[in-house]
């Protein structure tokens, strides 16, 4: 009788074997396909540095763009790049990377291009920092500064914090000091 | 009629038998093949059967880093597989050497330079489902006659046909005649 019950119950169920494309649920921390967000990337190179099998690399076209390259055929899905990315530009999705036909070069490689922006103060091309990394300590105009100008602006702020405003006004107001990086 | 022809096409579909070749793998990919053949993932729903000898296989699964010692074995085993054949590369290692790249005993080249690879299954190791997907894809390529070895063969056939026709006899005959004339 018990057997009959089991047979009847199983008769109405779908097949328990899985179709090739039917993925079982995986945990949220599963390290699957790698995704790169060019809008958040600062091209700092940390991912390329920590990648043990050297799957990630950077190339640049001076003054125009920086490209992030990833070769999936060299990736061991360890997740070090995701852990070490300071701006969370790299994430490993739970989706499994797709099977590829005949892809010695093309399908196995990912590339994302990070466009350079001119600095709003000196005009030098630089990788813009994402909004989340800039925080609230920079004004709207300063957010477009290149790293050199940001350093200069930070030191100017520091100087005005130590030296009283009356003595500082004749020589060093940031706008008058011009385009030199000192 | 179209239904009948479809049924005939399905009935004539080949069961892709596989042969597994470990070229120097850490065994990660091979461990993932084992559940693939078990009832849980059930490779036999596609007619896939694992065979110990390459002479019975249609699809070769190659896993692992390519080493100097395994190169000859890969070529040897690939040659033993009867001719409509496909190659599936498992994991990252056959494509690049992965973390082992740069070792003096490891070939620093893609498997593609040794045998023509039809399907790459990325992952370290790939999930059993992904391997199954890869084998299914290779089987489809075999069915269509679109694996790289089959394409290369058909290309060779096309090149071989026109080659004998061009004016070879016209060139050689006067030569021969001249030789024969010159003989005492």
Interface residues (C-beta under 8 A of the other chain):
Chain A: X17 X18 X19 X20 X21 X22 X23 X24 X52 X53 X54 X55 X71 X72 X73 X74 X75 X76 X77 X96 X97 X98 X99 X100 X101 X102 X103 X104 X107 X108
Chain B: X39 X40 X41 X42 X45 X46 X92 X94 X95 X96 X97 X98 X99 X101 X110 X112 X117 X118 X119 X120 X121 X122 X123 X124 X126 X127 X129 X130 X132 X133 X134 X136 X137 X141 X148
